[in-house]
Amino acid sequence: MADNETVEKQKRLTHGDMVKTFWRAGFLQGSWNYERVQNVGFCFQMIPTIKRLYKGDDKETAAALQRHLTFMQTTPVMTSLIGGISMAMEEERANGKPIDDATIASVKVGTMGPMAGVGDPIFWGTIRPVIASFAASLALSGSGLLAPIIFFVAWNAIRLASRWYLQKIGYDQGTNIVANLGGSLIQKLTTGASILGMFIMGVLVPRWTTINFPLVISKATVNGKTTVMTLQGIFDELLPGLIPLLLTFMCIWLLRKKMNAIWLIFLMFAIGIFGYWIGLLG
């Protein structure tokens, strides 16, 4: 009987708290600072949890707010996973488990790095560029307003669904998920996402990069029909898309040599204008 009373007295987060936290996570980057980066947004995300677990205890509420105003920086979508873990730890602490401030801070610090390593290649390096490329292709084909609408709907559907399920996984697993960060799963996910993202961007190089060499190499007239061989025709016969690929490799090489991206853009302008002026480019 006493055990049942103890269970009833335990503090639990509700589904409503989960929903409030989920929506608040979308405002993570609404307040940045140079010292602790995303800490204000993350603390704002944790307020429903703090209110539920420490209601009526001003001292514990203030301490919890201070705990979550420490340094935070990771891929925005992945903060939902870290937030879910933090919610589980706060719930255990509120119910008497020996979890101190240092433990909560250590878990946050230990997860934000690996989560950024996974989130950046998956969301910024793969999913978003793929959707943007698809939408851009629709726009170039004359789809008008349909292209930005598809991009907006698809990206936000994936982003919001990921935030919700990552938060749920983090809350359900709690600190147990930290053990998986030390294994090879994170490394495999990161490597796989990076490879997929680079593959897709490589496929888009000849589609998005157009270089035309109209310089006439030769003319031949047979049976009254004139055939013109241009420099572009020779390149296309050798390997279609070869020059755009070489141009991409040159840009990558220059960027690795620490050339400023703005100067690289001006260099491309200069090459294009000069090439057109001498008749090499069209």
C-alpha positions in Angstrom: 0.0 0.0 0.0 2.8 2.3 0.9 4.5 1.6 -2.4 1.4 2.5 -4.3 1.2 5.8 -2.5 4.8 6.5 -3.3 4.2 5.8 -7.0 1.1 8.2 -6.9 3.2 10.9 -5.4 5.9 10.7 -8.0 6.1 13.7 -10.3 5.6 12.9 -14.0 5.7 15.0 -17.1 2.4 15.0 -19.1 1.7 14.8 -22.8 0.9 18.5 -22.7 4.3 19.2 -21.3 5.9 17.2 -24.2 3.9 19.2 -26.7 4.8 22.6 -25.2 8.4 21.6 -25.1 8.2 20.5 -28.8 6.9 23.9 -29.9 9.3 25.9 -27.8 12.2 24.0 -29.3 11.4 25.7 -32.6 12.5 29.0 -31.1 15.9 27.8 -30.1 17.7 30.3 -32.3 15.5 33.2 -31.4 18.2 34.5 -29.0 21.9 34.0 -29.6 24.9 35.4 -27.6 28.6 35.1 -28.1 29.3 33.6 -24.7 26.8 30.7 -24.4 25.3 30.7 -28.0 22.0 28.8 -27.8 21.6 28.6 -24.0 18.6 31.1 -23.7 16.7 29.2 -26.4 17.4 25.8 -24.7 16.3 27.1 -21.3 13.1 28.5 -22.9 12.6 25.0 -24.3 12.9 23.4 -20.8 10.6 25.8 -19.0 7.4 23.5 -19.2 9.4 20.7 -17.6 10.7 23.0 -14.8 7.3 24.4 -14.1 5.7 20.9 -13.9 8.4 19.3 -11.7 9.3 22.2 -9.4 5.9 23.9 -9.1 5.7 25.8 -5.8 9.4 25.5 -5.1 11.0 28.8 -6.1 14.5 27.7 -5.0 14.5 24.6 -7.1 12.9 26.4 -10.0 15.7 29.1 -10.0 18.3 26.4 -9.7 16.9 24.5 -12.7 16.8 27.6 -14.8 20.4 28.2 -14.0 21.3 24.7 -14.9 19.9 25.1 -18.4 21.4 28.5 -19.0 24.9 27.0 -19.4 26.6 26.8 -22.8 24.7 25.1 -25.6 25.6 24.7 -29.2 24.5 21.9 -31.6 22.5 21.4 -34.7 19.1 22.9 -33.9 17.0 19.8 -34.7 19.1 17.7 -32.5 18.4 19.9 -29.4 15.1 18.0 -29.2 17.0 14.8 -28.4 19.2 16.5 -25.8 16.1 18.2 -24.5 14.3 14.9 -24.1 17.3 13.4 -22.2 17.4 16.5 -20.0 13.6 16.2 -19.3 14.1 12.6 -18.2 17.0 13.5 -15.9 15.1 16.4 -14.4 12.2 14.1 -13.7 14.4 11.6 -12.0 16.0 14.4 -9.9 12.6 15.7 -8.9 11.7 12.3 -7.7 14.7 11.9 -5.4 17.3 10.3 -7.6 20.9 11.3 -6.9 21.4 13.5 -10.0 23.3 16.7 -9.3 23.9 19.8 -11.4 27.3 18.5 -12.7 25.7 15.3 -14.0 23.1 17.1 -16.0 25.7 19.5 -17.4 28.1 16.7 -18.2 25.4 14.8 -20.2 24.5 18.0 -22.2 28.2 18.7 -22.9 28.8 15.1 -23.9 25.9 14.9 -26.3 25.9 18.3 -28.1 29.1 17.5 -30.0 28.2 14.1 -31.3 24.7 15.3 -32.1 26.1 18.2 -34.1 28.3 15.7 -35.9 25.2 13.7 -36.9 22.8 16.5 -37.5 24.9 18.7 -39.7 25.6 16.1 -42.5 22.0 14.6 -42.3 19.9 17.8 -42.1 22.1 20.5 -43.6 24.3 18.4 -45.8 21.8 16.0 -47.2 18.0 16.5 -46.6 17.8 20.3 -47.0 20.0 20.4 -50.2 18.1 17.5 -51.8 14.7 19.2 -51.2 16.1 22.5 -52.3 17.5 21.0 -55.5 14.3 19.3 -56.3 12.4 22.6 -55.7 14.9 24.5 -57.8 14.5 22.1 -60.7 10.7 22.6 -60.5 11.2 26.4 -60.6 13.5 26.2 -63.6 10.9 24.0 -65.4 8.3 26.8 -65.0 6.3 25.5 -62.0 6.1 29.0 -60.5 4.9 29.2 -56.9 4.7 25.4 -56.6 8.5 25.0 -56.1 8.9 27.2 -53.0 5.7 25.7 -51.5 7.0 22.2 -52.0 10.3 23.1 -50.4 8.6 24.9 -47.4 6.1 22.0 -46.8 8.6 19.1 -47.3 11.4 20.6 -45.2 9.2 21.6 -42.3 7.4 18.3 -42.3 10.7 16.4 -42.0 12.1 18.9 -39.5 9.1 18.9 -37.2 8.6 15.2 -37.3 12.3 14.7 -36.5 12.1 17.1 -33.6 9.0 15.3 -32.1 10.4 11.8 -32.4 13.9 12.8 -31.3 12.4 14.4 -28.2 10.4 11.2 -27.5 13.4 9.0 -27.9 15.5 11.1 -25.7 12.8 11.2 -22.9 12.1 7.4 -23.2 15.8 6.4 -23.2 17.1 9.0 -20.8 20.8 8.6 -19.9 20.8 5.1 -21.5 21.2 6.8 -24.9 24.5 8.3 -23.9 26.1 4.8 -23.9 25.3 4.5 -27.6 27.3 7.7 -28.4 30.5 5.9 -27.5 29.9 3.1 -30.0 30.3 3.0 -33.8 26.6 3.9 -34.5 27.2 7.7 -34.5 30.3 7.4 -36.7 28.5 5.2 -39.2 25.5 7.5 -39.4 27.8 10.5 -39.9 29.9 8.9 -42.5 26.9 7.5 -44.4 25.1 10.8 -44.4 28.2 12.7 -45.6 28.7 10.2 -48.4 25.1 10.4 -49.5 25.2 14.2 -49.4 28.4 14.4 -51.5 27.0 11.9 -54.0 23.8 13.9 -54.5 25.7 17.2 -54.8 28.0 15.6 -57.3 25.0 14.5 -59.4 23.8 18.1 -59.4 27.0 19.6 -60.7 26.4 19.0 -64.4 22.8 19.9 -64.0 23.3 23.2 -62.4 26.7 24.2 -63.8 26.5 25.2 -67.5 29.6 26.2 -69.4 29.5 26.8 -73.2 32.4 27.0 -75.5 31.1 28.3 -78.9 34.5 28.7 -80.4 34.4 27.2 -83.9 37.1 24.6 -84.6 36.2 23.5 -88.1 33.5 23.7 -90.7 32.7 21.1 -93.3 30.2 21.2 -96.2 28.9 17.9 -97.5 26.1 17.8 -100.1 25.2 21.4 -99.4 24.9 20.8 -95.7 27.4 22.6 -93.4 28.5 20.9 -90.2 30.1 23.1 -87.6 32.4 21.6 -85.0 32.8 23.7 -81.9 35.0 23.3 -78.9 31.9 22.5 -76.8 31.1 19.7 -79.2 34.5 18.2 -78.7 34.2 18.3 -75.0 30.7 16.7 -75.1 32.0 13.9 -77.3 34.9 13.2 -74.9 32.9 13.3 -71.7 29.6 15.3 -71.1 29.9 17.5 -68.0 33.7 17.2 -67.9 34.3 21.0 -67.8 31.7 21.7 -65.0 33.3 18.9 -63.0 36.8 20.3 -63.5 35.6 23.8 -62.5 34.0 22.3 -59.3 37.3 20.6 -58.4 39.2 23.8 -59.0 36.9 25.7 -56.7 37.3 23.0 -54.0 41.0 23.2 -54.4 41.1 26.9 -54.1 38.8 26.8 -51.0 41.2 24.3 -49.4 44.0 26.6 -50.1 42.2 29.1 -47.8 41.0 31.3 -50.6 38.1 33.5 -49.5 34.7 32.4 -50.9 33.8 36.1 -51.9 37.1 36.4 -53.9 36.4 33.1 -55.5 33.0 34.4 -56.7 34.6 37.5 -58.1 37.2 35.3 -59.8 34.4 33.3 -61.5 32.8 36.6 -62.7 36.2 37.7 -64.1 36.8 34.5 -66.0 33.3 34.5 -67.4 33.5 38.1 -68.6 37.0 37.7 -70.0 36.1 34.4 -71.7 33.0 36.0 -73.3 35.0 39.0 -74.5 37.6 36.9 -76.3 35.0 34.6 -77.8 36.0 31.5 -75.8 32.9 31.3 -73.6 29.3 31.9 -74.6 
